[in-house]
Amino acid sequence: MRQEAKRRVHNRARRSTMRTLYKKVFKATDKTEAEPLVRKAVSYLDRMAAKGHIHKNNAANKKANIIKYYNSL
């Protein structure tokens, strides 16, 4: 139970960071502001998928949305 609780807290923090990075990209108003955010978010999504925190297709869909938004700026 203790190990489960520790892992749950750890995973919740990772998921929260992922969501925050994802939202920050969509708040960017121009490409120069968005580029470092896009790089960081895409990298983090790849890591989350590789470690099994989210499904690889979920990560791919989020990355596609990020790239689509970035290209529309």
C-alpha positions in Angstrom: 0.0 0.0 0.0 2.8 2.4 0.8 4.6 1.8 -2.4 1.3 2.2 -4.3 0.7 5.5 -2.6 4.2 6.8 -3.4 3.9 5.8 -7.0 0.4 7.4 -7.3 1.8 10.7 -6.0 4.8 10.5 -8.3 2.6 9.6 -11.4 0.1 12.4 -10.5 2.9 14.9 -10.5 4.2 13.7 -13.9 0.7 13.8 -15.4 0.1 17.3 -14.0 3.4 18.5 -15.5 2.4 17.0 -18.9 -0.9 18.8 -18.9 0.7 22.1 -17.9 3.2 21.9 -20.7 0.5 21.0 -23.2 -1.6 24.0 -22.1 1.3 26.4 -22.2 1.8 25.7 -25.9 -1.7 26.8 -26.8 -1.4 30.0 -24.8 1.6 31.1 -27.0 0.8 33.9 -29.4 3.7 33.7 -31.9 6.2 31.2 -33.2 9.2 32.6 -31.4 7.4 32.3 -28.1 6.0 28.8 -28.9 9.0 27.1 -30.3 10.8 26.3 -27.0 7.4 25.3 -25.4 6.7 23.0 -28.3 10.1 21.3 -28.0 9.7 20.8 -24.3 6.1 19.5 -24.5 6.8 17.1 -27.4 9.9 15.7 -25.6 7.9 15.3 -22.3 5.1 13.5 -24.1 7.6 11.1 -25.7 9.1 10.4 -22.3 5.7 9.8 -20.8 4.7 7.4 -23.5 8.1 5.5 -23.3 7.7 5.0 -19.6 4.1 3.8 -20.0 2.4 6.7 -18.2 0.3 7.4 -21.2 -0.5 5.3 -24.3 1.8 6.0 -27.3 -1.2 6.8 -29.5 -2.4 9.4 -26.9 1.0 11.0 -27.0 1.0 10.9 -30.8 -2.4 12.6 -30.9 -1.3 15.3 -28.5 1.9 15.9 -30.4 -0.1 16.2 -33.7 -2.4 18.8 -32.1 0.6 20.8 -30.8 2.3 20.7 -34.2 -0.9 21.7 -36.0 -1.3 24.7 -33.7 2.3 25.7 -34.0 2.1 25.6 -37.8 -1.0 27.8 -37.7 0.8 30.6 -35.9 
